[in-house]
Amino acid sequence: MIVGARRGPFDGRLDADLVRRYAAATRDPSPAVQAGASVPPVAIVTQIWEAQNKGRDAAVPETLQRSATGGVHGEHDVLLHRPIVPGEPLRIWVEGQGARSAGRNSLVTLRYTAVDATDAVVAEQWWTTVFLGVTCDPTGEPAPEHAFPDGARERPIGTYNVDVDTDMARQYAEVSDDWSAHHFELDAARSAGVDFLFAHGLCTMAMCTQAAVTLVAGGDPSRVRRVAVRFASPTRLDEDLTVDVYDARDALGAGVYTFEATCAGAPVIKHGRLELFS
């Protein structure tokens, strides 16, 4: 991996109409988000699709990409420096953060930085891809840590359920421009290793964040400073997503909570973390 290989800027903007459509696609319960007046934290991911492709091509050697038997989204981390204002212009930069082997696979992390018109940082993201069946030399730095602390399950806050209906994949693709076939075609899903159609991982991350915001932030997404997850398995369409939220303030500090999620009896999100602005 080429650490620091930087590409950009890429233009971004989360206008009110996009926010409203994102709210509908992710089943966001917040009236402010539904009205396009408040940008939910995970919505920033819709602004990095072009940067993702350019950043991967710049930072990840072609030989590693070609040698892999496949690739899956392993982890994602969003850090907000302040709430995003609907409609404000953003510029996105992407660079190689680091890579390391994990068993027979490689974990490769790209870092994204969104700045406003004054060049002040608004948000950072870390996208970790698991390149399957190929190893690499360790380089750079891993994404920030967000492991589930010991004893967190002893302090449950609540459980939140979302109906993941069959139309969710199409609606999310319309706002994210991610039309990957495995969300819509069963043969493509089977080639990805599962026997069912499934929701986008970042849509699942959004729904889990909504659960935590509802349970610990009074339903106000503007209070969220950071949200991070590890993807464990796909979320089936036409099933319920169950999110369990825990109080991690004793272990991790003020305003920090953890969560995990299951769907159809299988874990889909592990090591979820939500941090609120102080």
Sequence and secondary structure as in RCSB ss.txt:
>XXXX:A:sequence
MIVGARRGPFDGRLDADLVRRYAAATRDPSPAVQAGASVPPVAIVTQIWEAQNKGRDAAVPETLQRSATGGVHGE
HDVLLHRPIVPGEPLRIWVEGQGARSAGRNSLVTLRYTAVDATDAVVAEQWWTTVFLGVTCDPTGEPAPEHAFPD
GARERPIGTYNVDVDTDMARQYAEVSDDWSAHHFELDAARSAGVDFLFAHGLCTMAMCTQAAVTLVAGGDPSRVR
RVAVRFASPTRLDEDLTVDVYDARDALGAGVYTFEATCAGAPVIKHGRLELFS
>XXXX:A:secstr
  TT EEEEEEEE  HHHHHHHHHHHT   HHHHTTSS  GGGGGGG HHHHHHHHHHHS HHHHHH SEEEEEE
EEEEESS   TT EEEEEEEEEEEEEETTEEEEEEEEEEE TTS EEEEEEEEEEEET     EE         T
TGGGSEEEEEEEEE TTHHHHHHHHH    GGGT HHHHHHTT SS B  HHHHHHHHHHHHHHHHSTT GGGEE
EEEEEE S  BTTEEEEEEEEE HHHH TTEEEEEEEETTEEEEEEEEEEE  
